[in-house]
Each structure stands twice: as structure tokens, then as C-alpha cells.
Amino acid sequence: MNRGIAVLAIIVLALFAGLCSQSVSLGGYDSASRRPTELVIEAITSTPSPASPTWGTTVLSPGATVESPAATPVVSKNTTTLEPRGELDVMRDFLKEVCTVTSLPEAKNIHARHLPYNLRERLFSALFQAQQELPLPPLQTTKPKEIGLPDCQNPQVKHLLTGQRRKTPWTVVDLPSGMGGGPELDFLELRILELQGVADLVVIGESSYNFRGDRKPRSYQINEARFEAFREFLLYLDLERCGHFLSAIEDTRAKHGSRHDEWNIQNRQRQCLWKLLHQDRPNLPDNTFVIFSDLDEIPNREVMLTMKHCEWKPQIDRIQLKQRVVSFNLRQVISSSAGCFPKSPWKQGALVHLPWALRLVREDKSVPLRFESAPNLEGGAMHLSHFGNSIALVTKGFQHGEGGGLLIPRWISPCQATDQDISKLLSVYRDDPISIVRGWENRSNPLPKATPSLQLLEKCHVPWALQANPERYAAFWGQPIPR
């Protein structure tokens, strides 16, 4: 009997070794095209069983027909209480799922961006579950420092203002351009905290599709309890109420596999937000300005307070933001000679007078994020570029309109990765992220190991809530996520 069990164990181990020895080319970059090479299966000899669908997203079995987005997908709330798990644990599970998916016959010789939708959605679901399982330390403080009366004659903004205070402050609407993958809940939370006492309304636009047309869980809906304290200031917009947005999804899904970059959904999403804002808040006063920027472009509280309480020059109806930039994590502030004041500021996002924007909306035109001739507002926001933990960065790359691949380097084999390999991978995401995020450049540029001082971050105008809550936003600080 014991001999039979031993023989059976040897057979099982042999089969497992055979599965793990298959050649999988994952992540990495094509230096000739300067683009991620992403996921390519070079040899498949067996087909592991698919995992069960999770987190309210529809996962189709291999060979099933992808349903049309014409009907709004059902989104289920997360009612399961999960024990927090470490970043290594959830990355290990995700790599196992990558191994399983890429071992399927229909994934053979297919780049990650061009995988059938049922497989991409399965991987996206696994990424979402991994993010949900990571611990979320409590906020240490949610109250910003008191700021005195704004200086309407501040030299930084004198080209925009008359120098006089308004008798009645502007109504301010914060309109981020929609949920877009990656650490989106952290970015949203930072915006809400930064704009306390400034924004009268924060708009959250969300759908059940990402920028490449994959079905996905609605992250905000599932985690809305996290924002309960701010509910009265929030307006949730279901983007699938816009017919032109659904048309963009249908077009993208119909042409899946034929294009490298996909911008149609993202552009239509931005246009849809303005339409729905006008429909759901038709009585916003004319003395309203809208902060319009991508979610990871955090407006500066002090600057926005000045713009709220001071008179604008009468001919100004839109203002271009010139943003400070920090890339990857806050340790980059130390490593760059320019710090967060780059020689070429990020010119994107705007302050827009609502009546001017609504004229475009009524004409079925888009409100741009960039203007050729509008006056600039220096330091009006900070672009936290490619911030987030390893799972968030992989999610961002996988759903992004530009690329759409898995940001996992070639030296990681999903079927064979040991905990030592995964630990090294997590360190690279924190310490040398450019080697993965911009791997086609074939260079390494490790960030300094030191933690930036609060004095340096204050000088850099890093959002106050990010400075005050290093454990909550550990990955943004370039630190491991605490257990």
C-alpha cells in the first residue's frame, strides 16, 4: 500500500515538473519597436483547468462568445470579508493565474493585449481580487492644516486675477476624468482629502469596462464604504448611460486584436462625464468653475482656494494647468536634480468656467484637457505618474489605452517563480520601477533608498494627505505594504 502511494506521488511530481518547465515569454520589451512585447506563449503541452470567476466580473469559459456591451453588466457588491494578505502572497497567486491562462490553447503565440476577451477579463479579475486582498492601514489624519485668507495679489497668479476677493466664492466642481485602473481608489481619496473646504462637489465616473474594452468590476461601487464620510459631497455617474460611450466599447471590442493603442473609450468617457454632469446637476450656478484633470493629477489645495475666493480677470474662461510631476514614488523627489519641478512641466488638465464648457457640451463637442492659447497656472496640480504597488502598476499597464500588456519582466516565469523570485520582483517595482514600466529603453535607474524628509515634500507641494499618512500610502512612499 505505502509503495503504491509513493509511486503515485512520483507520477504527480513528474507531471507538475513538466507543466512548469514550459517556455513562457512574459512581459519584457521589444527594443526595435520600443514597445512592450508583453505576453507570448512559445510552447504549450497541457491545459490547466480554469479558475472560478470572482469579484462580480463575468469570466467566460474558453471558446464562449463574449457578450455585447449593449446591456449594462451586473455588478455585485463585495459582501465577503477577506483577511488581508501580503503583497508577495497576492502576487504569487496572480502569477499562478497567469501561468494557467497562458497555458490554454487559445493563448498560444498571442500578445497579452490581443488575448481573447474572456482571458483578458479573467486576468483582470485576478488583479482586482489581488488588490482587494491587500491590507489597508487606517488614515492617521483626515484634516488638513488651516490656511489663512488667500492672497489675491500673489505673484504666482497675478496674471489670472484682478487682485480683489470675491464677495461670494466660486462654486467648485472637481471632475476627474473617470476611474481608470491602477491605484484609482487611493488617487480618488487623495483628491477628496486635498480639496476639503475647496470643492463643493466631487464627481466619480465609472463603468464596467476599462480603456481597452475589457469587462471589469466597478471598483468604487464595491468599495464605496471607504468614502462614506464624504458621501454628501460626491456625485456618482454611471457612464453606461451614454450611448456614444457604449458605441465606443462596441467598436473597440469588435476590432479587438487589430490595434496597438486604444484611445476611443477614454476620449468618449471624458465627453460622457460632462454630459451626465449637466443632466444630473442642471442647476449649478454660472459662477462655477470645474477642475478637469486625470485622476492621478491631484489639484493643489492652497492654489485652488485662491482661485475659489479671488476674482478672475473677466476675459478668462479657461486656465491650463502646468503641473509638478513625481514619477513612480516619492523617493524620486530626492533622485532628480529637478525634484518635482521639471524643466518641462506637465501641461494637462484645466480650470474651466462652467458656462463656457456647457456651450461645447450642447454642441456635442469635447471639453479638452489641453489648450493651445489659454493662460497657464503654474503648480496648480501634481501628476503622480506611475504610482502604486506592484499589482496596481500591472493593472494600470494592462488596461491602459497605450500598450495594454502585462508589466512583468522576462526574467520572471509565472509557472516557475519562487518566493525569492517574487520578493526580488516586488523590490524592483519599488526601487527601480523604470526598468519595468519603460523596459523598452533597456536601462536601469534605481531610486535612492532614503526616505524624503517632510520638509522636502512640503517644499515640493506634495498633497498634504500623502505626507501625513505614510502607512496608508506606503507604496506611494516607495515602501513595502505593511501587514
N, C-alpha and C positions, 0 to 999 in steps of 0.2 A: 504493500500500500504506500509506504513512505517513498519507495523507489519510483512508483508511478507519479506521485506528486512532484518529485524532483525533476523527472523527465519533462512533465508538463510545464514546470516553471522555466526550464531551459528553452523550451519552444517559444513560450511567450516572450522571454527576454530577447530571443533572436529576432522575432517579428518586430518588436519595438525598436531594436537597433537598426533594422532595415528601413523602417519608416523614417527615423531621424537622420539617416545618412543621405537622404535625397538632396539633390542640389537645388537650392533656392537662392535666387538673386533678388535681394530686397533692398529698397531704399537706394542709397548711393546716387551718383550723378553722372551724366554724360558730359564730359568736358568739351566735346566737339560742339554740342548744341547749347551748352551752358544751361541745361535744364535738368531737373531731377529725372533719373532713369526709372525710378520707382520700382514697382513690383513686377518681376518677370519670373515665371516658372520655367526652369530649364529641363527638368526631368521629373516625371510623376509615375510611380509604380503602384500606388494604392490609394484608396479614398477613405479617409476617416469619416465617421458619422458626423453630420451637422449638429451644432449645439442648439439648445432650445432658445426661442425668442425671449427677449427680456425688455423691460422698461417701456412698455407701451408702444413700441415701434413694431411695424409689421415686418416680419422676416419671412421671405418666401423660400420654399424648398427649391433645390436645384431643378431647373427646367420649367418652373412655374411661370405663368405670364404675369408681368409686372402690371398692376392695376393702374388705370388712368388717374391723374390727379384731379379730374373734374369734380369728384366728390371729396369733401374735406375728410382727411383721415381721423379716426377716433383717437383721442389722446387720453390715456388713463393717468390718473394721479398716482404718485408713489405712496402706497399705504404700508409698505414694508419697512420696518426699522432695521437698518443694517449696522452691524458692528464696524466701526472704522478700521480700515486696513492700511498698511504702509504702502508707499509708492512702489517699492520693489515687488510686493505681493501682487498688486493690481497690474503692473507691467508684465510680470511673469504670466498671469492669466491671459492678458491681451496677446502676448506673443504666441501662446498656445493656440489661441483662436486664429491668429494669422496663419500659423502652421496648418491648422485644419482646413481653413478656407482655401489657401493656396495649393493644397494638395488635391483639390477637386478637379475633375477632368475639364470642366468649363473654364477653369482659371489658367490653363496651360498656355504659356507664351503670351500672357496678357499683362500689360502695364496696369498698375493699380488704378489709375484714373479711368481706364477703359474696361475694368471688370464689369460683368453684368450687374445691373442694379440690385438684384437680390443679394449678391455677395458684398457689394459695397455697403449696402444698408445693414447687413449683418455685422460687418466690421465697425460701422458707425455706432450701432447699438452696443457693441462690446466696449468701445471707447467711452460712451456715455455712462455705462454701468461702472466702468473703472473710475471715472471722475466722481460719480455719486458715492463711491465707497471710501474715498479718501477722507481723512479727518478734517473737520472744520473748526479750528480753535475759536473761542469766543472773541468778540471785539473787546478791546480794553477800554476804548472810549469812542463815543459816537458824537461828541460835542466839539465843534471847532473853537479855537480861541476867538474871543471877542475882538472885532475890528472896529475902530473908530469911524467917524463920518468920512466918507470917501472924499478925496481931494479932486475936485472937478477941474483944477488947473494943473494937474500932474503933467509934466512934460512928455511922459510916455504916450499920453492920449490927447494932447492939446490940439492935434490936427483933426480930431474927430468931434470935439466937444466945444460948446460955446464958453465954457468956464463957469456956468451957472448950475446950481442944483435945481432939479425938477420939483415943482410943488407936489406932484403926485408921481411916485416911482413908476417906471415901466412895469407892465406885466411881462414876466419872463417865462417862456416855454423852452424846456430842454428837449430837443428832438434828436437823439442818437439815431443813426441810420439803420437800426434794426439789430436784432440778435444775430450773431454771425459765427458762432463756433469758438473754440478755444476757451480761455477763462472768462467767458462772457458775463457770468454772474458776478465775478469779482470786479470787472470793469464797471458794470451797472451799479454795484454797491458803492464803489469809489465815487462815481459821478453823483449819486444821490447824496452821499455824505458831504462831498465837496460843495455842493450847491444848496445846502441848507441855508435858509434865510435869503436866498437869491432866486431860485426857480419857484414859480408858483404852480408849475405842472411839469412832470417828467413823463415822457411818452415812451412806451415799451411796445415795439412792433415785433411780432413773432408769427411764424408759420410752421408747418410740419415738413418743410423742405429746406435743405441747405442750398448754397450758391451753385452747386453742381447738379441739383435736381434730385438728390437722394432724399428719401423719406427719413425723418429723424424725430426723436422725442422733442416735445416743447419744453425746453429747459426751464424757462421762467414759470410756466404754469405748474410744473411738477414741484418746483422749489419756491412757490410764492410765499410760503410761511416765513421764509428768510427775510422778507421785506414787509412783514405785517405792520411794523411800527410806522411805515411811511405810506400806508395804503391810501390815505386821503389825498396825497399829492400825485398819485400815479394814475395814468390812463393806459390801459392795455388795449392794443389794436390787433385784431386778427387779420393778417394780411391776405388771407384767402377769401376775404370779402371783395377783393379787387379782381375783376375779370381779366384785365390786362396782365396782372401778376400770374394768374393761373395759366394764361396763354403762354407766358414765357417759360413756365415749368413744363408745359406740354411740349413746346418746341425743343427745349433742351433735352428732355427725355427721348423725344423722337429721333434726335440727331446724336444720341449718346455714342461715344466711341469714335467720332469723326473729327473732334476738335481738341486742341491742347488747352486753350483758355476759354472760360465761360463767364461772360460779364452780363449777359442779358437779365438773369434773375436778380442780381444785385442792383442793377440800374432800375429795373421795374419796382423792386422793393422800396427804393428811396422815393420814387414817384408816388407809389401807393400810400406811403406814410402821410404825405401832405394831403392827399385826397381824403383819407379817413380822418385826419385831424380836423379838416374843415367840416366834414359831415358830422362828427361827434361833438365838436366844440364850435358850433357856428356863431356863438355869441361872444367869442373872445374880443376884447376891445381893440380899437385901432391902435392904441398906444401899447402894442405888444411887439416885442422882438423875440425871435426864435434862435436859439443856439443849435445850429445844424452841423453835426460832425459825426465821424465814425465812432463806434462805441469805445475804442481804445484811445481816443483823443479827449483827454479829460480837461474840461474848462477850468480856468484858474479862478478861484472864488473871489479873491480880492479885486481882480480886474473886472469880473462880471458885476460885482457890487458897485463899482464905479460907473460902469455902463448903465446899470439899472437906475441909479439915483441922479445922474447928471444929464443935462440937456445935450442931445446930439445936434450937430450943425444941420440946418434944415434941408440941405440938398442931399444928405446921406441917407440911403435906404438899405444899404448892404455893406458889410465890412468883412474883408478877408482876414482870416486868422493866420498869423505866422507863428508856428508852434515850436516850442522847445521839444527836443527829441532825446529819449533814452532808449537804448536798444538792449533787449534780452533780459537784463535785470539791473538793479540799482548799482551793482558793483561797476558797471560800465562808466558811471559818472567819474570814478577815480581814474580809469584807464585812458580816457580820452582827453587829449590836450584841450579840446574844446568843451569838455564836460557836457552839459546839456544845452550848450549854446553853439550849435553847429554853424559853420560858415555859410551853409545854405539851409536856412530854416525850412521846415516842412510847411508849405503853403497849401493848406486844405482846411475845409470847414469854414463856417461863416456865421456872422450875426446878421439876421435878415429881418427887416421890418415886415410885419405880417401882411398888411395890405398889398405891398409890392409882390410878395410871394403868391398871394391868392390870385392876383391877376394872371400869373403863369398857370396856376392850377386850373382856373376856369377855361383857359385856352388849351388845356390838355398838354402843357409843356412841363418839362422837368425843372425843378429848382436845383441849380448846380452847387457843388461843394467848392468849386474853384471859379474865380472871376479874374478876367484879364485887367479890368480897369478900376475895380473897387479899391478904396483905401485900405491899408493894412493895419492890423492890430498886433503889434509885437508882443509875444509871450502871452497871448490870450488863452492858450491851452498847452497841454503837454501830451505828445504822442508816445505812449508806452508800447514800443514796437517789438513784436515777438516776445512778449512777456508770458510767463506761465510755467507750470510744472511740465514734466515730460509728456503726460497724457494730453494736456491742453495744447501743447505745441504740435503733437501728432494730429490731434483733432483739427486744429486750425489749418494745417497743411493739406489734410485730406479733403476738407470741404471747400477750400479756397478756390475762387474763380481762376486764379493764376496757378497752374500746377495740378493740384488735385491728387498728388501722390502721398505715399507714406514716408514721413521724415524719419526713417530708420536707416542707419548706415549699413554698408555692405558687410562690415565685419561682424555683424550680429546675425546669426542663423536662428530664425524663430523656432525651428524644430530641435535645435541642439543647445540653445542658450542656457548656461548655468547661472546660478545666483551671482557668482563672481562676475560673469559677463554683464549681467543686468545691472549690477551695482556700478560697474565701470560706465555703462551707458548713461545711467542717471547722473553720474558725475560730469560726463561730457555735456549733457544738456544744461547743467548749471555753470560749469567752469569754462567751456569752450563751445558755446552754442552755435557760433557762426560756422564751425566746421560741419555741422549737420544742416542748419537752416539754409546756408548758402554753400552747400558742399560742392557745387559745380565749379567754384573758384579754386578748389583744391588747396586750401590754405587753413592754417590754424592761427587763432589769435586769442589765447587764453585770457580770461578776465582776472584782475587781481584778486587774491584770496581775502584781502582785508574787507571789513565791513565799512561802508561810508559813514562818516560822522553825521549826526543830526544837523550840525552847523552847515556842513556842505550841502546836505539835502535841502535845508531851508534856503540857502543862497540860490540853489537851483530851482526853487519854487516847485518842488515835488509835492503832489497833493498831500494835504495835511493828514488825512486818514491813513494813507500809506506809510507816512512817517511814524504815526502814533500806534500802529498795530502790526509790528513786525512778525508776530507769530501767525496772525490771521492770514497775512500775505507773504508767508515765508518764501515761496518760490519767486515772488517779485523782488525779494531782497537777495536772491541767489543762494538761499539756504535750503537744506533738506526740510521736508514737511514734517513737523513734529507728530509723534504718535499720540 
